[in-house]
Each structure stands twice: as C-alpha cells, then as structure tokens.
Amino acid sequence: MLEKVKKIKIPPEIERAIKALGNKNRKKLIEVFLNKKRVTFSDLMNDLNLSSSTLTFHLKELKKASLIDNFYQKSDNSNQYSYYVLTEFAKDFLEALGIKINTVD
C-alpha cells in the first residue's frame, strides 16, 4: 500500500516566479537582465523584437512576480528615462537555481 504523500507548501512568491518563468518571452527578458544591470524599454524592444504591447504585458507579469522593478532617472541632457532591473528576490531565486548573473552597465 502506498504511503500518503506529504504535501509541501510552496511560498506564493516562489509559485508566482515559477509561473512567470514558464513563458518563453519572459525567459528571454530575464536572459537580457542576466547580462545587463539596467535596461530601458526601447533596449528591450530592440533586443527581443517584440511589439510595445506584448513587451508591456510581459514586463507587468514579471513585475507582479516580483522579478523585476522599474525606476526613473534623469540623464545628463535632462531627459528622464525609465529603467528595468532585476529585484533582489529575482537575483536570489535565479542564483538558487544555479543561474549566474553577470550584470554590467
């Protein structure tokens, strides 16, 4: 007779991260973040050849999963840019999976 299988309780933030990374476009986005410290929306569109609406959707999903965050910063020419970065949670999560992060500016 089989023993009763013990259910494991996976924290909701881990479940959200796993679900978010189940999509090929979001995996590609994370791959970009693994090599760059911060990325603009335009850079992501160019790197991944995604439409604006598709990219916006996937960025929102990664943000809901606490894998990325965004912030605004003024440049030397007074223009304000929006940047996306990996969160500390994402870095810890990815490193726990054995994924090396090589972020550069």
C-alpha positions as CSV (number, residue, x, y, z in Angstrom):
1,M,0.0,0.0,0.0
2,L,1.3,3.5,-0.8
3,E,2.0,5.8,2.0
4,K,0.2,9.1,2.0
5,V,2.2,11.7,0.1
6,K,3.0,14.7,2.3
7,K,2.0,18.0,0.6
8,I,4.7,20.6,0.5
9,K,3.8,24.2,1.0
10,I,5.5,26.4,-1.6
11,P,5.5,30.1,-0.8
12,P,3.3,32.1,-3.1
13,E,6.1,34.3,-4.2
14,I,8.0,31.2,-5.4
15,E,4.9,29.9,-7.2
16,R,4.4,33.3,-9.0
17,A,8.1,33.3,-10.1
18,I,7.9,29.8,-11.4
19,K,4.7,30.6,-13.3
20,A,6.2,33.8,-14.7
21,L,9.2,32.0,-16.0
22,G,7.1,29.4,-17.7
23,N,6.7,31.7,-20.7
24,K,9.4,31.8,-23.4
25,N,9.2,35.6,-23.9
26,R,9.6,36.2,-20.1
27,K,12.5,33.8,-20.0
28,K,14.1,35.8,-22.9
29,L,13.6,39.0,-20.9
30,I,15.2,37.5,-17.8
31,E,18.2,36.5,-20.0
32,V,18.7,40.1,-21.0
33,F,18.6,41.1,-17.4
34,L,21.2,38.5,-16.5
35,N,23.8,40.3,-18.6
36,K,22.8,44.0,-18.0
37,K,22.4,45.8,-14.8
38,R,19.6,48.0,-16.1
39,V,17.7,48.1,-19.3
40,T,15.3,50.6,-21.0
41,F,12.1,49.7,-22.6
42,S,13.5,50.7,-26.0
43,D,16.5,48.4,-25.5
44,L,14.2,45.5,-24.6
45,M,12.1,46.1,-27.7
46,N,15.2,46.2,-29.9
47,D,16.9,43.2,-28.3
48,L,13.8,40.9,-28.4
49,N,11.9,42.2,-31.4
50,L,8.6,42.4,-29.5
51,S,5.8,44.8,-30.1
52,S,5.3,47.5,-27.5
53,S,2.0,46.0,-26.2
54,T,3.5,42.5,-25.9
55,L,6.6,43.8,-24.1
56,T,4.4,45.8,-21.7
57,F,2.3,42.8,-20.9
58,H,5.3,40.6,-20.1
59,L,7.1,43.3,-18.1
60,K,3.9,43.6,-16.0
61,E,3.8,39.9,-15.4
62,L,7.5,39.8,-14.3
63,K,6.8,42.8,-12.0
64,K,3.7,41.1,-10.5
65,A,6.0,38.1,-9.8
66,S,8.5,40.4,-8.0
67,L,11.2,39.5,-10.5
68,I,11.8,43.0,-11.9
69,D,11.2,46.6,-10.8
70,N,11.5,49.8,-12.7
71,F,12.7,53.3,-11.8
72,Y,13.1,56.7,-13.4
73,Q,16.3,58.6,-13.7
74,K,17.3,61.8,-15.4
75,S,20.2,61.8,-17.8
76,D,22.8,64.4,-18.3
77,N,20.7,66.0,-21.0
78,S,17.7,66.4,-18.6
79,N,15.7,63.7,-20.3
80,Q,14.1,61.2,-17.9
81,Y,14.4,57.5,-18.7
82,S,12.6,54.5,-17.3
83,Y,14.9,51.6,-16.4
84,Y,14.1,48.0,-15.6
85,V,16.2,45.9,-13.2
86,L,16.2,42.5,-11.5
87,T,14.9,42.6,-7.9
88,E,17.0,41.2,-5.1
89,F,14.4,38.4,-4.9
90,A,15.0,37.6,-8.5
91,K,18.7,37.5,-8.1
92,D,18.4,35.2,-5.1
93,F,15.9,33.0,-6.8
94,L,17.9,32.7,-10.0
95,E,21.1,32.0,-8.1
96,A,19.4,29.3,-6.1
97,L,18.6,27.7,-9.5
98,G,22.3,27.8,-10.3
99,I,21.9,30.7,-12.8
100,K,24.9,33.1,-12.8
101,I,24.1,36.8,-13.0
102,N,26.7,38.9,-15.0
103,T,25.2,42.3,-14.8
104,V,27.1,45.2,-16.3
105,D,26.1,48.8,-17.2
